[in-house]
Amino acid sequence: MTEARGNDVRRDPEPAVRAHQDRGRGTVRVPYPVGIRTTTVLARTEVTPHMLRLTLAGPEIARLHSHACDDHVGVVFPLEDGTRNDPTYDPDRLMLDWSAPAPPMRKYTIRRHDPAAGELDLDIVLHPGGLASDWAVGAQPGDEVVLAGPPGSLAFAHTYSCYVFAIDTTALPALARWLEEGDWIEERGVAVHVLVDHDHPGEVDYPLPSRPGLTVAWLPRAGGSQLATAVAELDLAGADPGDTFLFAAGEAGDIKPLRRWSKEQGIDSLVTGYWKRGAVELDHDDEGLADGEEAHDHDHQHEHGHDHAEQHGA
């Protein structure tokens, strides 16, 4: 893994991301200028019975950087008493400053980013009792939404001939964005194997863009996660391990065995916990730290911060 650092890269991160996607191998960390933006709910769409899409709009979205499928923003909520203590932007550091008491925040993958239209989509899993889920259920067109980030990208290369996505439903937005933006998949004859842990039958109706060479297997999680076993049993049709990439995202414990599996197989990977059973996200580190201050590797930065209700990614 390499890192692209410094405020020069942070001011204009897209060339570094695109260069790695087009010509690199493995992953690269690229910092973004971390902003705070007030947006407005433009539309709400039921994607599945268990997932709601909020389309957010506003002129500040045109200046938001998001160049990879795994990028996320934080939705910043009011304090318990209803007042706000949103972070402020530091133009010298190109970062955010958070003051106590830190407001609640939940991280979500950017499903679609259209800077020309000033719009982005967030897909939110619905379940009772979660801060973000309850907010999303009540969110209506015209409501204001404060967004922090994205803090940067851990971009993976688009130079492999075979990709394996081992995910649960929280990572469906990242997968869908990657497929939607991946005209190069067909052009290069790339094989894409997708395995998805899911908890409800209706979740299999999540719309995924179709690509030649794409196969999708839905794995019911009622008796526990099947991801690690299913990946180990996957027939990769003689694919070269050195030309294969694994993207694994979902519940931290379920995907943890895939770190060892990818290393044993000699397969480059990005394994990132989007949520962890029994944990609720409170962390603001990667939305405000300066270069050299990162408290968590990307492989772990979400694990402390999500229960199934409050996940980054959906």
RAZIFEN-V106626 format. One record per helix or strand of 2 or more residues. SS is the DSSP state (H for helix, E for strand). FROM is the first residue (numbers start at 1). TO is the last residue. Records with the same first field share a line. If there is no record, write none. Layout:
# RAZIFEN-V106626
SS=FROM-TO, FROM-TO
This chain:
# RAZIFEN-V106626
E=2-4, 27-31, 36-48, 51-57, 72-76, 88-90, 95-97, 105-114, 119-125, 144-149, 152-156, 162-168, 191-198, 214-220, 244-251, 268-275
H=7-11, 14-23, 59-63, 131-138, 169-180, 183-187, 201-205, 227-232, 241-243, 252-265, 285-287, 303-305
